[in-house]
Every structure is written in structure tokens, then in C-alpha cells.
Amino acid sequence: MTILALEEICFAYPGHAPVLEGASFQLEPGQRLSIAGPNGSGKSTLLRIALGLQTPSSGRVIVFGKERRVEADFHDVRRRIGLVFQDPDDQLFCPTVAEDIAFGPLNLGRSKDEALAIVDRTLTDLELMHLRDRITHKLSGGEKRLVTLATVLAMEPEALLLDEPTNALDTKNESRLLEILKDLPQAILLVSHTPSFRQALAPDTLELRDGKLVESRG
Ligand SMILES: Nc1ncnc2c1ncn2[C@@H]1O[C@H](COP(=O)(O)OP(=O)(O)OP(=O)(O)O)[C@@H](O)[C@H]1O
């Protein structure tokens, strides 16, 4: 079943010119798809619309085969599709890394012991155990970004939406992130300005231009 289908999405922030004017794409299970486009072209907005964090003025959002219109329609969507925000500070809000990663599983009804086991497993998989008990807001930008990915993976999502995941990463951590993401079974929708990263993870690229998604010219 198609994970995500956005059809002819139009959207404008109140009092501003339209950002999206008929944008459409689909994400299939196991697919890796990139979206490129200039700053301000609406890439993050499109991801937020996919998870119901913004409401389009027209067009259809179909997730796991069901059209989603109102807030309640998106509750299971946000549990099943993980969004890694562009700014980690929008996503990390607990005092320590372990608490931030445990937050999602606890919210899904896991016991404290189960959540702590998920924390340790996720951090081990990502080779981030050394950050487990650190104060979240004192992490470096790159560390925050990797921890943000850990918070999302701890929810065991069926698909990942990644908004500029290489921001603030040095070359070594960018390569590590690439290896981690390449090995994941989930479908991935990648928004990235970095052509080499798109090429390596999700060469199938659409470009957001004038409010529409078009085949990338490379
Ligand atoms: N809350 C808001 N209110 C008004 N305008 C907004 C708001 N959020 C974003 N915008 C504007 O909407 C447009 C699209 O923003 P968006 O963040 O989706 O673009 P983007 O393609 O992700 O950009 P970038 O590549 O710089 O991350 C921009 O012009 C931005 O300034």
C-alpha cells in the first residue's frame, strides 16, 4: 500500500503569497525519494502538511490508503511516520538524551523498563551510547541532530521524513548518518540541499519549483 500520497496540494501562509500550487508526490514502501528546491520553496511546509501539522487550502493528503483531513485523522500518522525536523531544538525538549528518547515509547504505552531497553538499543545501534546521560541542550549541533534521529527511530516508524538531516554534521558524521540510513528498512523521504547526499541515499529526486514538484534536472 502507498505510504503517502499528496495530490495537488495548494497552501499559503496567512497574508503571504502561495507557497504550494498543486504539488503532488507519492512515497511507496521501501522507496527512497528526495525533494530538492531553493530556500523558501516550501519543502518543510510540504512535510508538515504530510503529517497534518499544516492544513492545505486544497488538495488531498492520503496516508496508508486513507484520506486525512482533520487533526484526529493524523494521530496514527504521526505515530507511524517519523519526521526529523530541520531544527533539532523543535524536537528535543527533555533534560537528558535518555529521557528524550524514552519519551516516545512511554507515550505509546511502553513500560519504563521497556522504554529504557529501547533507549539503550537505539543508542547502541547508532553508536551514540556515550551521549546517553548528557544534558540535551548542551549537546553540539551535530550531536543534537543524531539524537533527534534516535528519538524518531525509537518509535519504530514505518517511514521516515528527513528535513535537511546533514545540517550541522561534519564529514565524518555525514558519512555515518548515510551508512545508518542506508541500512534502514523504512521508506525515506529526504529533503536535502546536498546533491551528493541525495545521490547516495535517494537519487530518485523531485524538485519543488514554483509551488509544484517536477522531475529534477539533476
Ligand atoms: N509560519 C510561517 N508564517 C509565514 N510564512 C512562513 C511560515 N513558515 C514558513 N514561511 C515561509 O514559507 C515559505 C516556505 O518555507 P519552507 O520552510 O517550507 O521552505 P523550504 O523550502 O523548506 O526552505 P529551506 O530550504 O530554506 O529550508 C518561505 O518563504 C518561508 O519564509
The ligand as an SDF file (V2000), in Angstrom:
LIG
                    3D

 31 33  0  0  0  0  0  0  0  0999 V2000
    4.8340   30.2300    9.9320 N   0  0  0  0  0  0  0  0  0  0  0  0
    5.0780   30.9000    8.7930 C   0  0  0  0  0  0  0  0  0  0  0  0
    4.4160   32.0510    8.5220 N   0  0  0  0  0  0  0  0  0  0  0  0
    4.6270   32.7250    7.3800 C   0  0  0  0  0  0  0  0  0  0  0  0
    5.4870   32.3180    6.4130 N   0  0  0  0  0  0  0  0  0  0  0  0
    6.1570   31.1740    6.6370 C   0  0  0  0  0  0  0  0  0  0  0  0
    5.9960   30.4030    7.8370 C   0  0  0  0  0  0  0  0  0  0  0  0
    6.7950   29.3220    7.7550 N   0  0  0  0  0  0  0  0  0  0  0  0
    7.4360   29.4130    6.5640 C   0  0  0  0  0  0  0  0  0  0  0  0
    7.0520   30.5170    5.9070 N   0  0  0  0  0  0  0  0  0  0  0  0
    7.5070   30.9370    4.5730 C   0  0  0  0  0  0  0  0  0  0  0  0
    7.0140   29.9850    3.6320 O   0  0  0  0  0  0  0  0  0  0  0  0
    7.9700   29.7470    2.6090 C   0  0  0  0  0  0  0  0  0  0  0  0
    8.3030   28.2580    2.5520 C   0  0  0  0  0  0  0  0  0  0  0  0
    9.0030   27.8910    3.7420 O   0  0  0  0  0  0  0  0  0  0  0  0
    9.6090   26.4410    3.9400 P   0  0  0  0  0  0  0  0  0  0  0  0
   10.2810   26.4400    5.2750 O   0  0  0  0  0  0  0  0  0  0  0  0
    8.5680   25.4210    3.6850 O   0  0  0  0  0  0  0  0  0  0  0  0
   10.6770   26.3900    2.7560 O   0  0  0  0  0  0  0  0  0  0  0  0
   11.8920   25.3830    2.4920 P   0  0  0  0  0  0  0  0  0  0  0  0
   11.8480   25.0270    1.0490 O   0  0  0  0  0  0  0  0  0  0  0  0
   11.8290   24.2590    3.4740 O   0  0  0  0  0  0  0  0  0  0  0  0
   13.1290   26.3150    2.7910 O   0  0  0  0  0  0  0  0  0  0  0  0
   14.6580   25.9900    3.2270 P   0  0  0  0  0  0  0  0  0  0  0  0
   15.3040   25.2960    2.0790 O   0  0  0  0  0  0  0  0  0  0  0  0
   15.2270   27.3450    3.4710 O   0  0  0  0  0  0  0  0  0  0  0  0
   14.5640   25.1490    4.4700 O   0  0  0  0  0  0  0  0  0  0  0  0
    9.1530   30.6460    2.9380 C   0  0  0  0  0  0  0  0  0  0  0  0
    9.0420   31.8190    2.1840 O   0  0  0  0  0  0  0  0  0  0  0  0
    9.0000   30.9270    4.4140 C   0  0  0  0  0  0  0  0  0  0  0  0
    9.5470   32.1690    4.7590 O   0  0  0  0  0  0  0  0  0  0  0  0
  1  2  1  0
  2  3  1  0
  2  7  2  0
  3  4  2  0
  4  5  1  0
  5  6  2  0
  6  7  1  0
  6 10  1  0
  7  8  1  0
  8  9  2  0
  9 10  1  0
 10 11  1  0
 11 12  1  0
 11 30  1  0
 12 13  1  0
 13 14  1  0
 13 28  1  0
 14 15  1  0
 15 16  1  0
 16 17  2  0
 16 18  1  0
 16 19  1  0
 19 20  1  0
 20 21  2  0
 20 22  1  0
 20 23  1  0
 23 24  1  0
 24 25  2  0
 24 26  1  0
 24 27  1  0
 28 29  1  0
 28 30  1  0
 30 31  1  0
M  END
$$$$
